[in-house]
Amino acid sequence: MNAFAWIIALALLALALYLLYRWGTANYDYFEQRRVPYVLPFSAYGRMLTGKLHPVDAAGEGYRVFPDERFSGFFVFRQPGYLIHDPELIKQITIKDFDHFVDHSFNISPELDPFLGRSLFFQSGNSWKHGRIGLSPAFTGSKMRNMFELLTSYCEGAMRRLAESTKGKIEKEVKDLFQRFGNDIMASISFGMDIDSVRDPDNVFHQKGKRFTATTGIQGLKFFLVTLGGEKLLKWLGILLTPRDVADFYLDVVSRTIKYREENSVVRPDFIHLLLQARKNILHHDQHDEKLESAGFSTVEEHLTSTSENPKQWTDLDIAAAAASFFFGVQEELGDGRLTYEAMQRMKYLDMVFTETLRKWPPFGVLTRKCNKEYVMENVHAIQRDPQFYPDPMRFDPERFSDENRHLINQDTFLPFGSGPRNCIGSRLALMQAKCLLYYLFRYFTVEISERTDVPLQLDITALGLSAKNGFWFYLIPREI
Ligand code: HEM
């Protein structure tokens, strides 16, 4: 290429970049016109890309810059959104005015991804409403109590096998350990499969689950593209969010399990059983549920009640997608030492520790809601660390949630499982599972922190979710039982 051609090419490139910049920033007077205080993406995203700011902190920049405002504006690339600071306003959006804010900020339609598009989290409008009403009886206190037996026997067996296979003190990264055990538990209670990650660490369920829920690598890039250009961009590029072999694997497992159970009249207290009841329209809220005690400070109540109008029709694919989507949630008088549901409910201090952990480190740093075309997001992370709601917020202090102190906390400022009819459907299960795993970890092992673990914890800036930069390393020393 001669010098003239180079000049033309560079000029065209500069023009293209300029036009891209103009297109990308064309909306940037949006909040100026509405006299709303706002942050431009450059500084926060700049610090995020150079590794100086965690994505969750970047998302909550307006909360820190405008501490006295009830809300502020922000942009995700070209898209304007409102960051809600005031817990009263959050309540209004997520509960009182829920009809205006039914959807999360990005949905995935079944046409774009036949699998993920059928999971409750990504559904919108009426299809979400029918799905939620259909699914919620599967998550009530009495159903959780029935599932508890499966859960506790898995947790006990897994920790016992780990202790038996351990010679003396071992060093373990416990996030990885809990993720593997969590996957086994979900394979058991969602799919009716017995998986053993201690003896078979690379089992196919673990591999598929890891690919399905990944937020880094190719999967991370796909989610990034959805955030950038909405699902239209993925449709245009012809990309499926769920890898096809992963969706086929789950559908095949579920179809075979359903066939086997129907042919052999097998009943097991797991999600497949409950979803099959939903398919036959015989899954309902139990009378007994009304009387159940609260499962802890953190669990959230169900808002929608069932109706016979257009009940959801459950195909095998719907059942497989619902059961698989529960993998996203994986990421915690004793007599003979076996944990019972009642004993777990009475473990107040364990509940206080979990609740304080979810306050200081909410795994979903932000909640999102869409109103027409723009979107609203509420910053859980910043609110739960605001000294006006939680004095000395950086101190890890489970006593905040003791019986004597919990009335001092404004419930509207505690949002790890979201708020309103679109809150987390699996909060009871998540707590039950985490408590059960922790209980048996301490029953079978003495646990000591390893020097490889950073104290205080250093966040991994490159991860979308909250994660420790150098892992959570502990020494496990088997106990004499
Ligand atoms: C510590 C663990 C967990 C945390 C912190 C968590 C948190 C959340 C949050 C913040 C939301 C969005 C709520 C909102 O927008 O207001 C959500 C939604 C959801 N979660 Fe969880 N979750 C956890 C575990 C689980 C588990 C174990 C399951 C299933 C077994 C589950 C199933 C769901 C579903 C289906 C939704 C979508 C609900 C809807 O759109 O109606 N989660 N979760």
Residues whose N, C-alpha, C, O or C-beta is under 5 A from the ligand:
A	BS01	HEM	L120 F121 R132 F326 G329 P363 F364 L367 T368 L415 P416 F417 G418 S419 P421 R422 N423 C424 I425 G426 L429 A430
